Amino acid sequence: MKLVAWIIRIVLFALLFVLALRNTADASLQLFFDAVWRAPLILILFVAFVLGAVAALAAVAPGLMRQRMEVARLRRALGDAGRQAASDNAAREGKSAPYNVIGPKV
């Protein structure tokens, strides 16, 4: 399965690389205040892709930070509960039931 995934990645990279080589013609991007940016079309597309990725990461970051803080809080609570259970078990093992009592040790 990993081999198929790598083959798909290589084919996709090759197709995108050929697309980049075929789109080297100059293009102009009209910006604000009558500014014009002249660059190869593939460079403009690449910058737009990077800006989109940065915007997506900025949109997702607050949720990820909340989840990480919640996971850390739950791990601390789990550790505290485990230590409490271990100390309770140690306290219970210290008490022994009389030998003449039938049934489980409580």
N, C-alpha and C positions, 0 to 999 in steps of 0.2 A: 504494500500500500504506500509505503514511503517512497518507493521508486516511482510510482505513478504520480505522486504529488510533486516530486522533483522534476519529472519530465514536463508536467504542466507548467511549473514555474519557469523552466528554461525556455519553453516555447513562448510563453507570455512575455518574458523578457526580450526574446529575439524579435517578436512582433512589435513591441513598444520601441525597441531600439531602431528598427527599420522605419517605423513611423516618425521617429525623431529625425532620422537622417533625411527623410523625404520632405520634411516641413522646415527647411532652413531659410525659406524666403522671409524677407523683412515684412513685418507687420507693424502697424501703428496703433497704439492704445491711447484713446482720448481720455485724459484724466481731468480732474477739477481745475478750475481757473485757467483754462485754455492751455494746459500743459499736455504735451504729447510725448509718449515714450515709444521710440522706434527700436525694435529688437526682433530677433528671429522668432517666428511663431512658436516654436517648441519651447523657447525660454519663457515666453509669456504664459504658455500653458503650464509649465513646470512651476512658475511662481504662483499661479492661481491654485495649483494643487497643494503646494506647501502652505499657502495661507489658509486654505480650507482645512487641512489637517491640523494646523495650529488652532484654528477656531473650534474644531471639534474637540480637541484635547482640553481647551479652556472651558468648554461647555460641560464636559464630563468630569473634570477635576474635582469640583465641590462634592459631588456624589461619592466619588471614590474615597475622598478624604473622610467623609462621614462614615462610610462602610469600614474603613481601616480603623477608625477610632472605636467603632462599635465592636469589631472583632477583638481589638486589644482589651476592651472592657470585659467582654465575655470570657476571654482567655484568663484574665485575672480572676474573675469570679469562679471559673472552673478550677483554677489552681487553689483558691481559697477553700472551695467545697471539698476538693480532694484532700487537702491537709486536715480539714475538720473531720472528714470521714476516717482518715488514718488515725487521728488522735482518739476518736470515739471507739474505734476497733481496738486500739491499744488499751484503752481504759476498760473495755469489756473483757478482754483476755486476761486482764489482771484479776478479775473476779472469777472464782471457780465455783461451780455448783457442787453441792454436797454429793458424795458418791452414792447415796441411797435414793436419789431422785431419778425417776424414770422420765425420759424425754430429752428434747434438745436443750443445750445450754443457752440460757437467755441472759 
